[in-house]
Each structure stands twice: as C-alpha cells, then as structure tokens.
Amino acid sequence: MSQTITVDGMSCEHCEQTVEDALEKVAGVTSASADREAGTATIDGDAAPDALVGAVEEAGYEAAE
C-alpha cells in the first residue's frame, strides 16, 4: 500500500534525505521518497499515518496526512 503525506520545510536534497531516513525507520515502511518541490513524501508499506507524521515531525519538519 502506498500513502502520501504533506511535508513542509524541505528546501534541499539533504532535507529530502533526512525525511526519507526518518520515514524508513518507522515499522511497516518498505520505502519512502520525499519531494521538496511538491512538498510531499510517498511511503510504501503498511505503517500507520500518525506514525509517519510523527517521524517527520521528530526530524524537524511539519507534516500532515
């Protein structure tokens, strides 16, 4: 299953990588891809949306389902 969440605050490739790394540490995530221009992250796997948002916020970015 694929999910997309909104991520605010990414301004460079390093930001995208930070978000991807945070998401990939969440149980149930098989892969994650962040897009700073779109302001989104797409996640494959069966992780709970609130866990995904929480991981991104812990990494220092604003996120929403």
Summary of the structure (lengths in Angstrom):
residues: 65
radius of gyration: 9.9
end to end distance: 14.8
largest distance: 27.5
contacts: 196
relative contact order: 0.32
helix: 34%
strand: 35%
